[in-house]
């Protein structure tokens, strides 16, 4: 039995039906920890994408003259993956959120009006959605897929409602969700924060959305119980907040992680959680030496992780997949001529299977 648990997940790699590759991959992660660890290894995903005709990488977005431009970057240095093509998004389409199950949540402008929509770029499917209450300022949006048969997804939107009282010491974050099963938005939670506390970063891991604030707190929304809760960054980081800079949240091996610059010049550390909210110092690792990277990449800036052994970085007029650890190597993708900079980054994974983006019947 033990040898069976540690054997390679060949069913994942040699999958005969590429249309089910996303579902198969997620199923393999649940078999045992050995399979899960192997799937997160740096060498697994590029091979799996080639053999299953799946697409995995990052959307990059910039805004120029009030128009949004985007491109997709794959690890092989192209804007596609293998023979998988991806639709170019219109210039009036702003990406709000992405997920690892093939869909994007976008905001489309039509004259003076805006409309929420979802799309699956690999199958060129688009679906308009009802709008939430846009009178409240949108702070962050996330999208997650809950099932494949029938295809069901939820969109989570955080908006800010100012306190109308004369002394603005606090304001309220409103959390709304759109469910493709009910086909409507509804407010599920509110959380009150100090007026000086702002959301500066976000990430989704295992159907939990996390938002980092400028006061070293994390606000989390758990889809299963539809509750907002708040917890602090690791005490060590909070106590030396002025030293540990460039903090950002990342998804790492399906869990929440925190990256930051350490006291040692140019070193970026990764601190993953145990479970949803528990920080364990013994799991903190140094992953990137930016001073060494600057010899090869101009102005490297960590934007996320492709998998446990490959980081995704923004550079000058390029983005870079950086394989760290043993035998460091780089895979570069030059920015499309329409993009001046990397304003937003969205991790994305998709297969070629058409899905029903409309209301779940």
N, C-alpha and C positions, 0 to 999 in steps of 0.2 A: 504493500500500500504506500509506504514511504517513497519508494522509487517512482511510483506512478505520479505522485504529487509533484515531484521535482522535475519530471520530464518536460521537454520543451512543448509549448502549445502549438504543435504543428497544424492543428485544425484552424488556428488563427491565420497562419502564414499561407497555407495551401487551400484556403477557403474556395470552394468551387463556385459559389454564387456571389459575385462581387456586389450585387445589389443589397446584400444583407451585411456588408462588411462592418458598418458601424455597430449594429446590434451584436454581431459576433464578437467584436473586440471588447465591448463592455461586458459581455457574458464571460469571456475568458478571464477577465480581471477578478471575477468573483469565485473562480474555481479554487484557488489557493494562493497564499502569499508568494510562493515561488513564481507562479505564472504572472501575478501582478507585477512583481519586481522586474521580471524579464521584459514585460511590455513597456515599462518605463525606461529601460536601458536605451542609451543613445543610439545604438545600431538597429534597434527593432523597427521603429516607426518608418524610417525611409524605405526599408526593404518591404515592409507590409504595404505601404502606399503603392509601390511599384507593382506588386503582385496582385493586389486586390483592386487596382484602379481607383484608389481613394485619394482625396486631396487633403493635405494638412500643411498649415503654415499660418500666415498673418496677413490681414488686410491693413493697409496703411492709408491714412487719410490726411489731406491738407485742405485748407480753405484759401482761395485766392480770388479777390474781387467779388466776395460774397457768393462764390461758387465752390462746391465741394468736389474734389478730385480724389480718386482712390485707385489703388492697385493691389494686386495680391502677390505675395512673395513666398516662394516655396524653397525648400532647403537645397534643391539641386541647382539653385541660382537662376531659376526661370520664374515667370509669372504664372505658370501652370504646374501641374504635377503629372509626369508621365504623359499619357495621351488624353488626360482629363482637361477639358476646357472649362473656362469660367466666364460668365457674362460680365461685360463691362457695365458698371453702374452709371446711370445718367448723372449729369452734372448738378441737377436739382435734387439729388438724393443724398441726404446726410446719414451716415451710419451712426446709429445710437448704441447698438449692442450686438454681440455675436455669441455663438456658442459652439461646442464641439459636436453638434448633431445636425449641422448642415444649413441652418437658417440664420438670417440677419434681421434685426429690427431696425427700421429706418424711418426717417422723417422726410416726406416729400413736399416740396413747395410748388404750389400752383397759384401763380399771381401773388395775391396777398394772403392766401390761405395755406395752411399746413395740414398734412394728413399723415397719420401713422400707418405703417404698412410692414409686412414681413415678406421676405423673399428667400428663395433657394437658388443661389446663383448658378450652381452646376446643372440645374434643370431648367433654368430661366422661368421659374414660377414666381408670380407676384400676387399679393393679396392685400387689398386695402382693409384697414381696421377702423372701428369707431375711435374717435379721439378721446383722451382723458380731459380733465379740466385744465385747459392750457392757460387759464388766468393765473395759475400758480407757477412760479418759476421752476422749470425742470432742473434738477441738480444732477441726477444720474438715472440711467436706465439699464436693466439687465434682462436677458431672455434665457429661458431654460426649457428643454424638452422633457416631458414627463412620461411619454409612451410612444411606441411606434405603430401599434395596431389596436385601436386607431391612433393616428398621429395627433398628439396633444401637446400644447405648449402654453407657457405662461410668460407674461412680461411684467416685470417689476419696475415701478417708477417711483423715485423719490423726488418730491417737490418741496419747496420752502414756502411756508406761510408766515409772513411777518406779524409780529405782535403789534396790535393797533394801539396799545397803551403808550402814553407819552414817554415813559422810561423803558427803552428797548433793551432790557437786560437778557431777555430770552426770545427765542423764536421756535417754531414748530416744524419738524420734518414730517411730512405726510407720506405714507406708503400706500400706493394703489397697486392693484394687480389686475391684469387682463388675462382671462382664461378662455382659451379657444373652445372650451366645452360649453360655457355659458354665454360667450360672445358679448361680454360687457366688462367694463371697468368697475371696480368697487374699492373703496377705501377699507383697509384692514387694520392699520395701526398708525399711531402717532407717537413721536418722541420729542420731548422738549430739551433743548440744548442752550447753552449760553450763546449770546449774540456774537461772541468772538470766535466760536468754534465752527469751523467750516470743513466740509468734506473735500478732500484733495485727491483721493484715489479710490479705485474700487476693483474688485475681482470676484468671480464666482467659482466656487469649488464644491462639487458634490451637492448641487442644488441648494447651496447656502450662498447668499450674496453678502459680501463684506465691504464696508466703506471705511477708509482711513480718514481721521480728522487731523487738523493741524495742532491738536492738543494731545496727541499720542494716545488717542482712543480709537476703538474699532466699534462701529455699529453694524450689527448683523441681522439679516432677515432669513429665518428658517422657513423654507417653503412648506414643510410638513405640518407645522403648527401655526404658520402665518403670524409669527410674533417678531417684533423688533427687540433686540437686547443690546446692551453695551458692555464692553470690557476693555481693559487697558492693554497696551503693548507690554512686553516683558519689562519687569521692574528695572533691570539693568539698563535697558535702552532708555526708559523714561528718566532715570536719574542722571543720565549723561546725554540728554536730548540735544544739547548744543554741540556735542562731540559727534554723536552718531547721526550723520546727515543723509540727505537724499533717500529718505525712507519711502518704500513703496510696498504694496501688497502684491503677491504673486500666487498663482496656483502651481503647486509642486507635488507631484505624485498623488494628485487627487485631493490634496489637502491645502489649507491656507498656509502661506509662508510670508515672511517679512524679510526684505533685503534692505541693507543700509551700508553706508561707508563706515569703516571701523576707525579706531584711533591710529592704526597703522596706515600710513599714507597710501592711497590708491587701492586699498583692499576692500572688496565688497563681500559681506557676509550674508548667509542665508540662514534664517531661523524658522524652521517649520513648526507647525502645531502638532500636538498629540490630541486627536479628536478634533472638535470644532473650535475650542477656545483655550486649551491648555498649552502654554509655552514651556518647552523643556530645553534648558540651556545645553544639556549634554548632546542635543541633536544639532546645535548650531555648527555650521561649517563655513570655511572660507572658500569661495567658489571662483572669484575672478580677481585678477591683478590688473587693474586698469592702466597702471604705469607701463607694464609690459605690453599691454594691448595697444597703447598709443603709438608704439613703434610701427604698427601695421594698420591701425584704424584711426582716422582723425575724429577727435571728440567722441569717444565711445560712451554710450549711455545705455544701461540695462533697461530693457523694456518688458522682459518676461522670459519664460522658459518654454522651449519647444518640447523637451522632455527632461528627465533627470540629469542628463549629461550634456545637453546642448542649450546654451543661452541665446536669446535673441536680443541684439543690440542695435540701437540707432547710431549712425555715424554721419559724416558729412557727405551728403548726396548719395548715400547708400545705406542699406541695412545689412546686418551680418549675423549669420548663424555661427556661433562660436562653440566648438566642441572642447570642453575644458577637462582637466584631469590628465590622464596619460595620453601623450601624443597630441597636444593641443593643435587644432586646425580650424581654418576659417572657410566659410562659404559665403560669398558676397552676392548681393542683388543690388544692381544700380537702380536708383529711383527713376521712375517714368519722367520724361521731360516736362510733363504738366505739373509735377509736384516740386515745390521749392524746399519743403522741409517735411519732417515726419511729425505732424500735429497730433494724430491719434493712432493707436495701435490696437487691433482686435484679433485675438487668436481665433482660428477657424479650422474646422475639420468637417469634411463632407464626403458622402458617396454619390452615386449617380441615380439613386432610386427616386422617382417622382413621389411626392407626398401630397396629402390633402391639407392645404393651408387654411381652408375655410372652416366653418363651424363644425365641430365634432357632432355627428348625428347620434 
